[in-house]
Amino acid sequence: MTRHHTLGLAVVFGLLAFFTWSSFATDLVLFYEEGCIHCGRVEEDLTELQAEFPELNIEEYEIHAQGSMDLLGPMLSVYEADIGSVPILFIADTAMVNTTFYEPGVDPITMSELGASLRLRQVIEAAIADQSASPWDKLPDQPTQLVVYQQPESGYAESLATLLLDLKARLPLLDVRVLAAGDGDDENLYAGLVRQYDVDRGETALFLGETAVVNTTWHDRGGEERAFDWGTEARDQFVTMAVAEVEAGTGSPLDRLETLDRVTLWAVIAAAALDSINPCDFAVLILLLGTLLVIGRKGKVLLSGIAFSAGIYIAYFVLGFVVYSVLGMTLGTRAFREPFILAVSSVAILVGLWQMKDLLWYGRFLSIEVPERWKPAVKKITSSAVTIPGAFVAGIVDSLFLAPCTSGPYLAILSLLSQTTGRLQGIGLLLIYNLVFIIPLLAISVLVHLGFTTTARAEKWRTARMGKLHFVSGVVMVLIGVAMIIGVEVGYI
């Protein structure tokens, strides 16, 4: 066997040994205090045991280090162990607090230092033999979270501090998230929670499960309200409610907010993508590009198409922002907001179903598109736009004429955004919606410019698929309407 072969086998066996040791490592979590004599003795025992059992992985936390108590509290809770003096350690199903051992189904046993040392060896040997899971695995994957907001000059600061101490003593597993007043991100989260729980802003607020306490009012998500005076009885009621939430495994109030943000983003992108397949805008753009080709200005096709798309983008964004702002200011309380959202959703579903009929009966009855009496004016404006600035203006003006053909999905999305987003987030999503909306217009401009298609073929394709395009638009409307109704019913909107 060559030297290279020997070296290769050594590396392979070394890697196998490393991964085998890693896969069977047994975790022990130790909390200690610098200068503690008892901690020193336990650390000596653990050092000897680790030399004897390399599989033993020891994680040490100085009890006064930042964050250590936040880790110790939940661990004591899941092991059902009482707080005591250090050293405190956890391994497998056993907790050792100083010299007292806690194990499932057995009364706590307090031993002498020698007896504790011998018992610790037995526990570690058994844990390694059983390849026991890490103590961290016993903690819940998603702890119950209380979200707190408080302004610096709040008159409830002292009462809130007392309540938080009561909660920490009773519920070590309860995670407390404090939103900093004045911090941009935290203020946005607070605004989102205010919308979700349908409450007014206050200088002090608590959010947990289905309950919000704002200043001196206890709100249930179902709409019930009662006084909260921050006295002993009120605090006890809140702690009792918190105990039930922790036992039920309730997550964080921010989870629903984050889920809603993701759903809203994808709803905006999906609605805009399907709404962008719009026969009305296609027709106007094709007319514009065809006019430029006829008069011999092929070189301006791409820039004119971009300018036309930019005009539509700006006009739709401005109109959308105005409607979004008005809806956000006027819908107010849930008592008024829910009927409005349900009404808009119902109209969206009805309009969508009506558009879907065009797949089989396009042109019969009434089709939702630019009214016939407006078409000559649209054609005249578009045909006269033979310059780049003219194409931009044509895009703006034609947006107003095309509103009957394009406003359905947009209005539904604007209603959704007005109730689920803050101002900056809403503006960002409006920018995304309108960018996605004009992508097909830009694509047509590029294809005509590069010669991959002609305006005649593009118009033929559009005309031949009018029924299908209306059907797709109708499906979008129905899906948006149904999603908004579900959102209202489950309390997301």
C-alpha positions, 0 to 999 in steps of 0.5 A: 500500500502506497503512502498516499493510500495510507494517508487517504484511509487515515483521512477517511477514518478520521472523518468517520470518527469525527462524524460518529462522535458528533452524531452521538454527542450528549449535551449537558447545560451548566449554569455557574457563578465565577468564584463559587466553590461548589461550582468549581467542584462540579466543574472538576468532576465534569472535566474528569468525566469529559476526559473519560467520555469524549461524547459529553458536550458541556455548554457553560453559562455564567449566571450573571452574564447577559441573557443567562437568566432568560435561558435558565428560567424556561429550562427550570420550567420544563424540568419542573425544577425549583430555582436554587443556588448554583451550580445548576445543570441539565442533562437528559431528563435530569436537572441538578440544582446545587445538590438536589436532583429533579427527575420525572415521576420522582420527588426531588432528592437532596444529597450530600456533595459526595452523593451528588457527585456519584449520582451525577456520574450515574446520570451522565453515564446513562445519558450517554448510553441512551444517546439522550436528546439535548436539554434544549430539545425540551423547550418549545419550538415556538414559545408563547410571546407577549408583545409590549409597547410603551412610550417613555413618559407613560403613566402606566410604567410602574404598573407595567413593570410589576405585571411583567415581574409577576409574569416572569415569576409565574411563567418562565417560558413566556417570551416578552418582546418589547417594541421600542417607541420611536424606533421605525421598525417597531413603530410599524409593528405596533401600527400593524398590531393596532390594525389587527386587534382593531384598537386605538393607539395608546401610550402603553399596550400589551398583545397576547393571544386574542387579547390586547390591553391598551392603556386602561381597556382590555380588548378581546379580538371578538370586539368585547371590551372591559376596564383594566385598572392595572390593580392587583385583581386586573394583573391577576386576571392577565396572568391567569389568561397568560398561563392559559395561552402558554399551556395552549402553546399560543405563538406570537401576535407578530406571527399573524402579522408576518403571515399577513405581510407575506400573503399581502405581498404575494396577493399584490404580485399575483393580482398585478401579474394576471391583471397585466394581461389586459386587452385594453392596454394592449390595444392602445399600445399596439395602435400607438406603435403601429402609428409610428411604424406607418409614418416611418419612425421605427427608431422611436418604437422602443422609447415611445413604448417605454414612455407610454408605459411610464405614463400609465405607471405614474397615472395608475400609481397616483390614482391608486395612492389617492384611493388607498389614502382615502380608504385608509382614513375613512374605513375607521372601525371594524364595524364600518370596515367589515361591511365595506370590505365584504361589499367590495369583495362581493362586487369583485366576485360578481364582476369576475364571474361576469367577465368569465362568461366571455370565454364562451360568449364574448361580445354578447350581452355586456363586456367589461371594457372601454365603452364604445363611445369612448373608443374614437377619442382613445384612438384619436389621442393615441394616433396623435402621439408621434413623439416620446413626450406625446407617448408619455402624455397619451399613457396618462390620458388613456389611463383615465379612459381605460379605468372601466377595463382595468380598475376592478382588480386594482380597487380590490387590492387597494381595499386590501392594502388600506387595511393591512399595511402602514403608509410606507409599506402600502406605497412600496406595494403600490409601486410593485403592483404597477411595475408588474402591471406594465411589464407586458407593455414593455415586453410588447414594445421590445418585441416589436422593436426587435422585429420578433413580431409586428403590430398586426400580428400582435393585434391579431393575437389579442383579438383572437384571445379576447374571451380568454383574456377576459376569463383570466381577468375574471378568475383573478377578480373571483380569487381576490374577492374570496380571499378578502372575505376569508381574511375578514372572517378569520380576522386578518383584515 
